Amino acid sequence: MTQTKIEEIAMIMAKSQASTQKLISACQLRAAQNLEAQCDADRQKSVNEMEASKIIAERSVQQSANFIRPCTLHRPLLIQDDDQWIATYGDLTSYGPTPETAYQEFDRLWVGKDEL
C-alpha cells in the first residue's frame, strides 16, 4: 500500500470519526433537550395536580360545612312571596330576596336561638 493510499484511508477515517462525533453530540443535545422538556412537563403536571387537589379539598370543606348548616339539617319550608323568599320552620321565619339569602338568614337566626 502506498503512502498516499494510507493517507487517504486515514483522512476518510478521521472524517468518519468527526461525523460520528457530531452525530453523538447532536444525539446528546437532543436527549438533554428532551429530558429538560420532560422535566418541565412533569413540573407543570405536579403544579396542576396540586392545584386540583387544593380545589377538591376546598370543595370538600365547603360541602361538609353545608351539611351542618341549620337550613340543611332542618329543611325549612321555602316559599316565594312576590319578590321575596320565606324560609320557615316551626316558629322561626326568615326572609330574603333569593332562596340562599333566606337560608342564610335562617341559619343566622337559628344560631341565635336559645333552644338548640
Secondary structure, 3 states (H helix, E strand, C coil): CCHHHHHHHHHHHHHHHHHHHHHHHHHHHHHHHHHHHHHHHHHHHHHHHHHHHHHHHHHHHHHHHHHCCHHHHHCCEEEEECCEEEEEECCEEEEECCHHHHHHHHHHHHHHCCCC
